[in-house]
Amino acid sequence: MNANSDKDYIDAKTDAVRAGMDARLDAFEANVNGRFAELNAKIDKSVAELNAKIDKSVTELNAKIDKSVAELNAKIDKSVAELNAKIDKSVAELNAKIDSSVAELRKEIAELGARMVQWMVGIFLASMAIFITLMTFVLNNAVPKAAPATPPVIIQLSPQGVTIPPPAAPTPKPQP
């Protein structure tokens, strides 16, 4: 064997081994790809089933949620309507109470005004009476009264035998 023939022999053997390996690798790859295809098909089927279950569950949950939300909205609307009715009733009652209170206050204010006028007139009349009384007292007592003038004593000698009547005493002034 020479070097060329050994080389050819080795090359031929290597090529044969490579070809065998390539064939086996191709078969293995085909087998693996087949298995992966089966697994992918199973996974896809399982994923599709899971997606269907999830979609069904989500649809059911959405339906339940929508139903619950609708029930809650109905309850809330009912409660709001009841509260609005109560508030309207309370506001009407309060307005009636306020109106009656205002009417009572106006009546009392009118009565107080009338009473105040009565008191003012009464106080005015009483003060005028007191003023007139004081002024009368002061004017009668503040100015000293002049002592009644005593008639001067006139001594006249009368002629003998003639009688002269005494002069009449002045009449005193009447006192008020």
ZAZADO-151146 format. One record per residue (C-alpha): x, y, z; residue number from 1; residue in one letter. Coordinates in steps of 0.2 Angstrom, whole numbers. Layout:
BEGIN
(rec (X; Y; Z); NUM; "A");
...
//
This chain:
BEGIN
(rec (0; 0; 0); 1; "M");
(rec (7; 16; -4); 2; "N");
(rec (3; 33; 3); 3; "A");
(rec (-9; 38; -10); 4; "N");
(rec (-19; 22; -9); 5; "S");
(rec (-19; 23; 10); 6; "D");
(rec (-25; 40; 9); 7; "K");
(rec (-38; 35; -3); 8; "D");
(rec (-43; 20; 7); 9; "Y");
(rec (-44; 31; 23); 10; "I");
(rec (-54; 44; 13); 11; "D");
(rec (-66; 31; 6); 12; "A");
(rec (-68; 24; 24); 13; "K");
(rec (-70; 41; 31); 14; "T");
(rec (-83; 45; 17); 15; "D");
(rec (-92; 29; 21); 16; "A");
(rec (-92; 32; 39); 17; "V");
(rec (-98; 50; 36); 18; "R");
(rec (-111; 44; 24); 19; "A");
(rec (-117; 31; 37); 20; "G");
(rec (-116; 45; 50); 21; "M");
(rec (-125; 57; 39); 22; "D");
(rec (-139; 44; 36); 23; "A");
(rec (-140; 40; 54); 24; "R");
(rec (-140; 58; 59); 25; "L");
(rec (-153; 61; 46); 26; "D");
(rec (-164; 47; 52); 27; "A");
(rec (-161; 53; 70); 28; "F");
(rec (-166; 71; 65); 29; "E");
(rec (-181; 64; 56); 30; "A");
(rec (-186; 54; 71); 31; "N");
(rec (-183; 69; 83); 32; "V");
(rec (-192; 81; 71); 33; "N");
(rec (-206; 68; 71); 34; "G");
(rec (-207; 67; 89); 35; "R");
(rec (-206; 86; 91); 36; "F");
(rec (-220; 87; 78); 37; "A");
(rec (-230; 75; 89); 38; "E");
(rec (-226; 85; 105); 39; "L");
(rec (-230; 101; 96); 40; "N");
(rec (-246; 94; 90); 41; "A");
(rec (-250; 88; 108); 42; "K");
(rec (-245; 104; 115); 43; "I");
(rec (-255; 114; 102); 44; "D");
(rec (-270; 103; 106); 45; "K");
(rec (-268; 105; 125); 46; "S");
(rec (-265; 124; 123); 47; "V");
(rec (-281; 124; 112); 48; "A");
(rec (-291; 115; 124); 49; "E");
(rec (-284; 126; 138); 50; "L");
(rec (-288; 141; 128); 51; "N");
(rec (-305; 135; 125); 52; "A");
(rec (-307; 131; 144); 53; "K");
(rec (-300; 148; 149); 54; "I");
(rec (-311; 157; 136); 55; "D");
(rec (-326; 147; 143); 56; "K");
(rec (-322; 151; 161); 57; "S");
(rec (-319; 169; 156); 58; "V");
(rec (-335; 170; 147); 59; "T");
(rec (-344; 162; 162); 60; "E");
(rec (-335; 174; 174); 61; "L");
(rec (-339; 189; 163); 62; "N");
(rec (-357; 184; 163); 63; "A");
(rec (-357; 182; 182); 64; "K");
(rec (-349; 198; 184); 65; "I");
(rec (-361; 207; 172); 66; "D");
(rec (-375; 199; 182); 67; "K");
(rec (-368; 204; 199); 68; "S");
(rec (-364; 222; 192); 69; "V");
(rec (-382; 223; 185); 70; "A");
(rec (-389; 217; 202); 71; "E");
(rec (-378; 229; 212); 72; "L");
(rec (-383; 243; 200); 73; "N");
(rec (-401; 239; 203); 74; "A");
(rec (-399; 239; 222); 75; "K");
(rec (-389; 255; 221); 76; "I");
(rec (-402; 264; 210); 77; "D");
(rec (-416; 258; 222); 78; "K");
(rec (-406; 264; 237); 79; "S");
(rec (-402; 281; 229); 80; "V");
(rec (-421; 282; 224); 81; "A");
(rec (-426; 278; 242); 82; "E");
(rec (-413; 291; 249); 83; "L");
(rec (-418; 304; 237); 84; "N");
(rec (-436; 301; 243); 85; "A");
(rec (-431; 302; 261); 86; "K");
(rec (-421; 318; 258); 87; "I");
(rec (-435; 326; 248); 88; "D");
(rec (-447; 322; 262); 89; "K");
(rec (-435; 329; 275); 90; "S");
(rec (-432; 344; 265); 91; "V");
(rec (-451; 347; 263); 92; "A");
(rec (-454; 345; 282); 93; "E");
(rec (-439; 357; 286); 94; "L");
(rec (-446; 369; 274); 95; "N");
(rec (-463; 368; 282); 96; "A");
(rec (-455; 370; 299); 97; "K");
(rec (-445; 385; 293); 98; "I");
(rec (-460; 393; 286); 99; "D");
(rec (-470; 391; 301); 100; "S");
(rec (-456; 397; 312); 101; "S");
(rec (-454; 412; 301); 102; "V");
(rec (-472; 416; 302); 103; "A");
(rec (-472; 414; 321); 104; "E");
(rec (-457; 426; 322); 105; "L");
(rec (-465; 439; 311); 106; "R");
(rec (-481; 438; 322); 107; "K");
(rec (-470; 440; 337); 108; "E");
(rec (-460; 454; 330); 109; "I");
(rec (-476; 463; 325); 110; "A");
(rec (-483; 461; 343); 111; "E");
(rec (-467; 467; 350); 112; "L");
(rec (-467; 482; 339); 113; "G");
(rec (-485; 486; 345); 114; "A");
(rec (-480; 483; 363); 115; "R");
(rec (-465; 494; 360); 116; "M");
(rec (-476; 508; 353); 117; "V");
(rec (-487; 506; 368); 118; "Q");
(rec (-473; 507; 380); 119; "W");
(rec (-466; 522; 372); 120; "M");
(rec (-482; 532; 372); 121; "V");
(rec (-485; 527; 390); 122; "G");
(rec (-467; 533; 395); 123; "I");
(rec (-470; 549; 385); 124; "F");
(rec (-486; 553; 394); 125; "L");
(rec (-479; 548; 411); 126; "A");
(rec (-464; 559; 408); 127; "S");
(rec (-475; 573; 402); 128; "M");
(rec (-485; 572; 418); 129; "A");
(rec (-470; 571; 429); 130; "I");
(rec (-462; 586; 419); 131; "F");
(rec (-478; 596; 421); 132; "I");
(rec (-479; 592; 440); 133; "T");
(rec (-461; 596; 443); 134; "L");
(rec (-463; 613; 434); 135; "M");
(rec (-478; 617; 443); 136; "T");
(rec (-470; 613; 460); 137; "F");
(rec (-454; 622; 455); 138; "V");
(rec (-463; 637; 449); 139; "L");
(rec (-474; 638; 464); 140; "N");
(rec (-461; 635; 477); 141; "N");
(rec (-445; 641; 469); 142; "A");
(rec (-450; 659; 468); 143; "V");
(rec (-451; 665; 486); 144; "P");
(rec (-468; 672; 490); 145; "K");
(rec (-469; 690; 495); 146; "A");
(rec (-475; 692; 512); 147; "A");
(rec (-492; 699; 512); 148; "P");
(rec (-491; 717; 513); 149; "A");
(rec (-497; 723; 530); 150; "T");
(rec (-506; 738; 528); 151; "P");
(rec (-497; 753; 534); 152; "P");
(rec (-503; 759; 551); 153; "V");
(rec (-509; 776; 548); 154; "I");
(rec (-513; 785; 563); 155; "I");
(rec (-524; 799; 560); 156; "Q");
(rec (-531; 809; 573); 157; "L");
(rec (-548; 812; 570); 158; "S");
(rec (-557; 827; 574); 159; "P");
(rec (-566; 825; 590); 160; "Q");
(rec (-583; 819; 587); 161; "G");
(rec (-581; 812; 569); 162; "V");
(rec (-578; 794; 567); 163; "T");
(rec (-569; 789; 552); 164; "I");
(rec (-571; 771; 547); 165; "P");
(rec (-555; 761; 546); 166; "P");
(rec (-549; 758; 529); 167; "P");
(rec (-554; 741; 522); 168; "A");
(rec (-540; 728; 523); 169; "A");
(rec (-535; 723; 505); 170; "P");
(rec (-541; 706; 500); 171; "T");
(rec (-528; 693; 499); 172; "P");
(rec (-524; 684; 483); 173; "K");
(rec (-531; 667; 480); 174; "P");
(rec (-517; 654; 480); 175; "Q");
(rec (-517; 642; 466); 176; "P");
//
